[in-house]
């Protein structure tokens, strides 16, 4: 899956027709901050078009402690975010095997 503003391919996981998960790899803070609005918009559009209940945007990085606070702050300011969209910033080790 290709997401706008993302230099690496992402992964899309649909669970039970209700939960949509986007996994996006991001090592560059500037790229992640710039891409976040487009990733949320793309996920929300797909979630709504496919009548799913929730969207989990998972940003995978080797530096979650650095990216998490910055991305969370940016996420909180997005106008098209709603209570059914959640952001998670995880280490690559945390999603190993997915």
LOKE-450260 format. One record per atom (N, C-alpha, C): y, x, z; residue in three letters. Coordinates in steps of 0.1 Angstrom, whole numbers, plus 2048, in hexadecimal, padded with zeros to 3 digits. Layout:
YXZala ...
% end
This chain:
7F4808800unk 800800800unk 80C809800unk 8168067F8unk 82280D7F7unk 82D8057FEunk 83480A807unk 84080480Eunk 84D80A809unk 857802808unk 864808804unk 86981280Funk 86E81D80Aunk 874827813unk 86983081Aunk 85D82F816unk 85283781Cunk 84C840812unk 84C84D815unk 84785780Cunk 83785780Bunk 831852816unk 822852816unk 81D843815unk 81184280Funk 80C83480Funk 80982F81Cunk 80B82281Eunk 80881C82Bunk 7FB81482Aunk 7F780F835unk 7EA807835unk 7EE7F983Aunk 7E77EF834unk 7E97E1838unk 7DC7DC83Dunk 7DC7D6849unk 7D07D084Funk 7D37C2852unk 7CB7B984Dunk 7CC7AA851unk 7C07A785Aunk 7C37A1865unk 7B979E86Funk 7B878F871unk 7AD78986Dunk 7AB77B870unk 7B477186Aunk 7BB77585Funk 7C576D859unk 7D1769861unk 7D377086Dunk 7DE76D876unk 7E6779879unk 7E0785879unk 7E879187Dunk 7E879B871unk 7F479F86Eunk 7F77A8863unk 7FC7B586Aunk 7F57C0867unk 7F87CE86Cunk 7FC7D7861unk 8087DD862unk 80C7E7858unk 80B7F5860unk 8047FE85Aunk 80380C860unk 80B815857unk 81581B85Cunk 81E823854unk 81F83185Bunk 81C83C853unk 81D849858unk 82B84E856unk 831854860unk 83F859860unk 840865868unk 843870863unk 84687D86Aunk 85588086Bunk 85C87B861unk 86A87E860unk 872873866unk 87A876871unk 88186C878unk 88B86486Funk 89286C867unk 89C86585Eunk 89585C854unk 88A85F84Funk 883857846unk 87E84A84Dunk 87984C859unk 874840861unk 880837864unk 88B83C868unk 89683486Cunk 89C82C860unk 89C833854unk 8A182D848unk 897823843unk 88B825844unk 88081C83Funk 87D810847unk 880811854unk 87C80685Dunk 8817F8859unk 88E7F6855unk 8927E9851unk 88A7E3845unk 8877EC83Bunk 87F7E8830unk 8717E5833unk 86B7ED83Cunk 85D7EA841unk 85C7DD848unk 8667DA851unk 8657CD858unk 8677C284Eunk 8717C3845unk 8737B883Bunk 8677B6832unk 8607C082Eunk 8557BF825unk 8497B882Dunk 8477BD839unk 83D7B7842unk 8407A8845unk 84C7A5848unk 84F79784Bunk 84D78E83Funk 851793834unk 85078B827unk 841788825unk 838793826unk 82A791824unk 82478882Funk 82878A83Bunk 823782846unk 826773844unk 832770840unk 83676283Dunk 83075C831unk 82F765826unk 82976081Aunk 81A75D81Bunk 813764824unk 805762826unk 802759832unk 80C754838unk 80B74B844unk 80475184Funk 80675E852unk 80176585Dunk 80A763869unk 805765875unk 80C762881unk 81576E886unk 80F77A885unk 81678688Bunk 816792881unk 82079A883unk 8207A787Cunk 8227B2886unk 8197BC885unk 81A7C888Dunk 81D7D4884unk 8287D9885unk 82C7E587Eunk 8297F1886unk 81F7F9882unk 81B805889unk 81F811882unk 828819888unk 82D825882unk 825831889unk 81E838881unk 815843885unk 81C850883unk 81C85888Eunk 82386588Dunk 81C86F897unk 81F87C895unk 81A88689Eunk 8248878A9unk 8308808A8unk 83A8818B2unk 83F8738B7unk 83586C8BDunk 83985E8C1unk 84385E8CCunk 8438688D5unk 84D8688E0unk 85B86A8DBunk 85D8708CFunk 86A8728C9unk 86E8678C1unk 8658618B8unk 8698578AFunk 86A8498B6unk 8618468C0unk 8618398C6unk 86E8348CBunk 87683B8D3unk 8828358D8unk 88C8338CDunk 88D83C8C4unk 89783A8B9unk 89382E8B0unk 88682D8ACunk 8828228A4unk 8838158ABunk 8808158B8unk 8818088C0unk 88F8038C0unk 89880D8C2unk 8A78098C3unk 8AB8038B5unk 8A78098AAunk 8AA80489Dunk 8A37F789Bunk 8977F589Funk 8907E989Dunk 8977DD8A4unk 89C7E08B0unk 8A37D58B8unk 8AF7D08B1unk 8B57D88A8unk 8C17D48A1unk 8BF7CC894unk 8B27CC88Funk 8B07C6882unk 8B27B6883unk 8B97B2879unk 8BC7A3879unk 8B079B874unk 8A77A086Cunk 89C798868unk 88F799871unk 8917A087Cunk 8867A1886unk 88579488Eunk 879790891unk 877784899unk 86D7878A4unk 86A77D8ACunk 86177F8B8unk 8527818B3unk 84F77F8A7unk 8427818A2unk 84078E89Aunk 84A79789Bunk 8497A4895unk 84A7AE8A1unk 8407B88A1unk 8407C28ACunk 83F7D08A6unk 8457D98ACunk 8457E78A8unk 83D7EF8B2unk 8357F88ADunk 82D8018B5unk 82F80F8AEunk 8318198B6unk 8318278B2unk 82682E8B9unk 81C8338B1unk 8108398B6unk 80E8478B0unk 80684E8B8unk 80285B8B2unk 7F685A8A8unk 7F58638A0unk 7EA863896unk 7DC86289Dunk 7DB8698A9unk 7CF8698B0unk 7CB85B8B5unk 7D68538B9unk 7D38468BEunk 7CD83C8B4unk 7CF83F8A7unk 7C983689Dunk 7BE83D895unk 7B984889Aunk 7AE84F893unk 7A2845892unk 79D844886unk 79183C884unk 79582E87Eunk 7A282B87Dunk 7A681E877unk 7A781F868unk 
% end
